[in-house]
Every structure is written in structure tokens, then in C-alpha cells.
């Protein structure tokens, strides 16, 4: 009997075309490409362009130019999140039908004010790993008729995951396999640390958490290689994968490239942009050395 062919590992680099790539992006892209080559795997490219207010075709073209200059090649077609909103909506609708998502009407400013008021009174307010205050749980328990009235009246809202109900509905331990530059081995997920995360909003329809979870499944990603700043977010992704019956890839969260001030690089720091480094005479080989490869 001939054994079934082993599935090739599938990696992905998934930038947002809302600015120029910098050295941190170069590290992530090169690591994905190197690991795909070393394992005989595939490298996919995804444009996480749901934020239509900030993402532009010009930045997307610049990403292609920067990656080609680094010597990378990838499979076509490139997946653009803005072209697959129906995929994310179907996932959201399933969570709503299962009673795991609810419409939330408070703004970020209102949530921050409520948390600040509580903390000023000496009462702790839970915050997520990024430091943002958790959403109050009042609206989890609104009657369906009240929710419908408020939505019908045109009241602005987002859809949030009912974290307590979602976690309670899972009948298995949530873990992931980690091979990165921080903790390694089997990591126990802690999605409750994030509170009732946003799944869908009006200004950028699907949230990062929901869209990236769906995308990785649709694209058959077997290995997620990304920065350590997303390590804790993996807890939410593992929960959503379980709720939506999606496969779990292995994860490698790599070290971050820090600026002179010790902070993670951002696209607003033009001096670390690959374009500027190229203009200054740096070569692609020099970029590999700069990021420690």
C-alpha cells in the first residue's frame, strides 16, 4: 500500500498595506521564506487590507516592490481580505446563531471613561494583555427585542464575542504548539484575558481576530510565523478555531526589532523603512544582517 503524500508545510506573510514595510516586517517575511524553503513548503502572501480608510493600492504595490527587492517569491494569487468579507460574515453569523456573539453599543471612549471612573474609586478594572480595558458585560444580557430595537433605530454598534459563554462551550483544553523566541512547547491558551473581543465593526468590517483565523484556515496555513507582539492574541485565535471547527496551525512568535527608544518599530518611523534603507545604498544582504539572519 502506498502511503498518502505528506502535506507540504504552508507559511504566510500577511502585511497591512497602510504604510511602508520596515525592518520588523523584513525579519518576519524573511523568516517565513527561509522556513518554507528549508522544509520544502509553500509561501503565501496575504494583504490584510480590511481597514479601507488607511490601506491603499500604492502601499500594496510598495510591499510587492520591497519583498521582491529582498529576493522573495510567493504563490499567486495574493489573498486580499477586502475581497472576502463574505467569508468573515459567515463565520460571524455562525457565532451569532450559536449565541456566542452580541451587539455592543458603547464606544471605546465610553469604555475608557467607565474604567477610569472605576479605578479612580479604587476598584480594579480588568485590562487585556495590550492594556486596553475590558468591555463591560452589561450588554451580554440585553433582551433580544431591545437589541433589535436599537439596531433598527440605526444605533451604531459592533459585534463582540461573549467570552464567558464561548469558553464555557468548549469541551477541550485550549493549547497551541509554540516554537518561537519566548515560551516554547505546549502553551495553555487564556482567551479570558482579552474580555469580550470585537469580531465585527462598521468602519473596518471584520476584526483582525476573526479575519486572520478564517484566512489561515481557508489558505491551509500549517505554520504561523509572526512577531512576539501577537503571542497572547493566539489565545483568542485558538478559541475561535475551536468554535468554528477550524484546524490549528503550529506557531512561531519571533523576536521583535526595536527602535533606538526600545520600542517596537512602527510604520511611522520612516528611518527604518525598507525604501529609505534601499535609497541609502543598503543591499538585501545587508538587510538580512541588520535583522540578525
VMD Tcl script that draws the C-alpha trace (Angstrom):
set ca {
  {0.00 0.00 0.00}
  {1.38 3.40 -0.97}
  {1.26 5.81 1.98}
  {-0.58 9.12 1.40}
  {1.54 12.03 0.27}
  {2.68 14.23 3.15}
  {1.16 17.68 3.02}
  {3.68 20.38 2.30}
  {4.09 22.96 5.07}
  {2.34 26.22 4.21}
  {3.63 29.56 5.51}
  {2.29 33.05 5.01}
  {3.41 36.65 5.29}
  {0.44 38.93 5.92}
  {1.22 42.67 5.99}
  {-1.31 45.50 6.03}
  {-0.89 47.95 3.12}
  {-1.28 51.01 5.32}
  {2.34 52.16 5.25}
  {5.83 51.22 4.15}
  {7.44 47.98 5.32}
  {10.21 48.36 7.90}
  {12.94 46.13 9.34}
  {10.48 44.30 11.58}
  {8.46 43.28 8.55}
  {11.65 42.23 6.78}
  {12.53 39.86 9.63}
  {9.08 38.26 9.55}
  {8.95 37.94 5.77}
  {12.47 36.51 5.54}
  {11.85 34.03 8.36}
  {8.71 32.76 6.64}
  {10.55 32.44 3.33}
  {13.56 30.73 4.90}
  {11.40 28.22 6.77}
  {9.32 27.47 3.70}
  {12.49 26.81 1.70}
  {14.08 24.68 4.45}
  {11.01 22.46 4.77}
  {10.15 22.22 1.08}
  {7.00 24.16 1.86}
  {4.97 26.91 0.23}
  {4.99 30.65 0.90}
  {1.75 32.60 0.52}
  {1.20 36.33 0.66}
  {-1.91 37.93 2.14}
  {-2.91 41.58 2.17}
  {-4.71 42.40 5.40}
  {-6.47 45.40 3.91}
  {-9.80 45.48 5.73}
  {-9.08 48.95 7.12}
  {-10.21 50.67 3.94}
  {-9.59 54.12 5.41}
  {-5.83 53.55 5.75}
  {-4.96 50.83 3.24}
  {-4.15 51.99 -0.30}
  {-3.18 50.42 -3.65}
  {0.02 52.49 -3.55}
  {1.15 50.90 -0.30}
  {0.23 47.47 -1.64}
  {2.40 47.98 -4.72}
  {5.21 49.20 -2.48}
  {5.00 45.97 -0.47}
  {5.45 43.91 -3.63}
  {8.46 46.04 -4.59}
  {10.07 45.71 -1.16}
  {9.56 41.95 -0.98}
  {10.90 41.43 -4.49}
  {13.96 43.54 -3.58}
  {14.51 41.23 -0.60}
  {14.57 38.33 -3.06}
  {11.26 36.78 -2.03}
  {8.82 34.97 -4.29}
  {5.33 33.82 -3.38}
  {2.40 31.98 -4.86}
  {-0.31 33.79 -6.78}
  {-3.00 34.92 -6.41}
  {-2.44 37.09 -3.37}
  {-5.37 36.91 -0.96}
  {-6.84 40.33 -0.15}
  {-9.08 40.39 2.87}
  {-11.23 43.16 1.38}
  {-12.34 40.68 -1.29}
  {-13.50 38.05 1.18}
  {-15.82 39.82 3.59}
  {-18.49 37.19 2.93}
  {-16.18 34.53 4.43}
  {-15.86 36.50 7.64}
  {-19.57 37.32 7.75}
  {-20.46 33.64 7.53}
  {-18.18 32.93 10.47}
  {-19.75 35.77 12.45}
  {-23.27 34.60 11.62}
  {-22.41 31.14 12.91}
  {-21.20 32.58 16.22}
  {-24.36 34.72 16.46}
  {-26.57 31.69 15.73}
  {-24.75 29.76 18.44}
  {-25.48 32.54 20.93}
  {-21.79 33.43 21.27}
  {-21.78 36.97 19.87}
  {-23.82 40.04 20.73}
  {-24.24 43.64 19.51}
  {-22.33 46.12 21.68}
  {-23.23 49.81 21.63}
  {-20.67 51.56 23.84}
  {-17.84 53.47 22.17}
  {-14.17 53.00 23.07}
  {-14.25 56.39 24.75}
  {-17.20 55.39 26.91}
  {-15.49 52.16 27.93}
  {-12.27 54.01 28.84}
  {-14.24 56.56 30.86}
  {-16.09 53.86 32.75}
  {-12.86 52.01 33.51}
  {-11.18 55.22 34.65}
  {-14.11 56.06 36.92}
  {-13.94 52.61 38.49}
  {-10.20 52.79 39.00}
  {-10.45 56.30 40.46}
  {-12.84 54.89 43.03}
  {-10.26 52.27 43.99}
  {-11.94 49.38 42.18}
  {-9.77 47.50 39.69}
  {-10.98 47.20 36.10}
  {-9.79 44.22 34.04}
  {-7.48 45.02 31.14}
  {-6.30 42.90 28.23}
  {-2.64 41.99 27.52}
  {-2.30 45.19 25.46}
  {-3.53 47.29 28.37}
  {-6.98 48.16 26.96}
  {-9.90 47.98 29.41}
  {-12.29 45.06 29.05}
  {-15.73 45.82 27.70}
  {-18.43 45.92 30.44}
  {-20.59 42.81 30.46}
  {-23.96 44.59 30.83}
  {-24.97 44.19 27.19}
  {-24.38 40.45 27.20}
  {-27.74 40.16 28.92}
  {-29.87 42.58 26.91}
  {-33.16 41.09 25.72}
  {-33.20 40.20 22.04}
  {-36.10 42.60 21.47}
  {-34.11 45.50 22.94}
  {-31.11 44.67 20.78}
  {-33.27 44.56 17.67}
  {-34.91 47.89 18.51}
  {-31.59 49.62 18.97}
  {-30.16 48.20 15.74}
  {-33.34 49.06 13.83}
  {-33.09 52.62 15.14}
  {-29.69 52.88 13.47}
  {-27.69 52.92 16.68}
  {-24.03 52.33 15.88}
  {-22.69 49.07 17.22}
  {-20.07 46.36 16.86}
  {-20.36 42.63 17.38}
  {-18.42 41.19 20.30}
  {-17.67 37.66 21.40}
  {-19.38 36.65 24.64}
  {-16.13 35.37 26.10}
  {-17.54 33.63 29.15}
  {-20.17 31.75 27.17}
  {-17.70 30.95 24.40}
  {-15.11 29.48 26.76}
  {-17.80 27.55 28.63}
  {-18.97 25.98 25.36}
  {-15.56 24.46 24.66}
  {-15.19 20.91 25.92}
  {-11.46 20.55 25.36}
  {-8.30 22.18 26.65}
  {-7.19 25.12 24.52}
  {-3.48 24.91 23.76}
  {-1.08 25.54 20.91}
  {2.37 24.33 19.89}
  {4.92 27.14 20.15}
  {8.46 27.05 18.72}
  {9.37 30.73 18.90}
  {11.76 33.04 20.73}
  {9.80 33.27 24.00}
  {7.93 30.44 25.71}
  {8.06 27.17 23.81}
  {6.29 23.82 23.87}
  {2.59 23.35 24.53}
  {1.12 26.67 25.61}
  {-2.15 26.85 27.52}
  {-4.41 29.48 25.95}
  {-6.05 32.12 28.14}
  {-8.66 33.85 25.96}
  {-10.47 35.27 29.01}
  {-7.55 37.67 29.41}
  {-8.93 39.58 26.42}
  {-12.52 40.02 27.58}
  {-15.30 40.32 25.00}
  {-13.21 40.98 21.90}
  {-14.59 42.74 18.83}
  {-15.50 40.45 15.93}
  {-17.10 42.91 13.51}
  {-17.25 46.68 13.30}
  {-18.76 49.22 10.96}
  {-15.61 51.13 9.98}
  {-13.44 48.05 9.24}
  {-15.92 45.21 8.98}
  {-14.21 42.09 10.26}
  {-11.82 42.34 13.18}
  {-8.23 41.15 12.99}
  {-9.00 38.21 15.28}
  {-11.86 36.88 13.18}
  {-10.41 37.50 9.72}
  {-6.96 36.09 10.43}
  {-8.48 32.95 11.93}
  {-10.67 32.38 8.89}
  {-7.90 33.26 6.43}
  {-5.40 30.82 7.93}
  {-7.94 28.03 7.61}
  {-9.04 28.93 4.07}
  {-5.43 29.17 2.90}
  {-4.43 25.92 4.59}
  {-1.73 27.58 6.68}
  {0.17 24.97 8.71}
  {2.80 27.26 10.28}
  {2.12 30.78 11.53}
  {5.36 32.76 11.90}
  {4.85 36.26 13.29}
  {6.11 38.69 15.93}
  {6.06 38.18 19.69}
  {3.63 41.09 19.99}
  {0.93 38.68 18.79}
  {1.82 35.84 21.17}
  {-1.05 36.48 23.57}
  {-3.56 37.06 20.76}
  {-3.09 33.41 19.82}
  {-5.32 32.52 22.78}
  {-8.24 34.23 21.06}
  {-7.40 32.62 17.73}
  {-7.30 29.15 19.29}
  {-10.72 29.75 20.82}
  {-12.20 30.93 17.51}
  {-10.65 27.99 15.66}
  {-12.31 25.62 18.12}
  {-15.70 27.37 18.00}
  {-15.68 27.36 14.17}
  {-14.26 23.82 13.78}
  {-11.12 25.08 12.05}
  {-7.68 23.43 12.12}
  {-4.93 24.75 14.38}
  {-1.55 25.55 12.81}
  {1.69 25.48 14.77}
  {3.04 28.84 15.87}
  {6.42 30.55 15.99}
  {6.42 34.02 17.53}
  {9.76 35.59 16.75}
  {11.72 38.36 18.44}
  {10.90 41.95 17.57}
  {13.16 44.54 16.00}
  {13.26 47.50 18.38}
  {13.98 51.15 17.68}
  {16.54 53.35 19.42}
  {13.93 54.14 22.08}
  {13.49 50.43 22.86}
  {10.03 50.26 21.40}
  {8.69 48.05 18.63}
  {9.11 49.61 15.20}
  {6.09 51.21 13.59}
  {5.37 52.36 10.06}
  {5.53 55.97 11.22}
  {9.29 55.60 11.75}
  {10.49 56.41 8.27}
  {14.17 55.88 9.02}
  {13.62 52.15 9.33}
  {11.51 51.84 6.17}
  {12.98 49.44 3.64}
  {12.60 52.03 0.89}
  {14.71 54.54 2.79}
  {17.35 51.92 3.56}
  {17.45 50.98 -0.11}
  {17.85 54.64 -1.10}
  {20.70 54.89 1.39}
  {22.53 52.16 -0.50}
  {21.74 49.17 1.65}
  {21.54 45.81 -0.13}
  {19.13 42.98 0.52}
  {22.03 41.02 2.04}
  {22.70 43.93 4.37}
  {19.06 43.87 5.48}
  {19.42 40.19 6.40}
  {22.40 41.09 8.57}
  {20.60 44.05 10.13}
  {17.77 41.79 11.30}
  {20.16 39.14 12.55}
  {19.73 36.45 9.87}
}
mol new
graphics top color blue
foreach p $ca { graphics top sphere $p radius 0.5 }
foreach p [lrange $ca 0 end-1] q [lrange $ca 1 end] { graphics top cylinder $p $q radius 0.2 }
display resetview
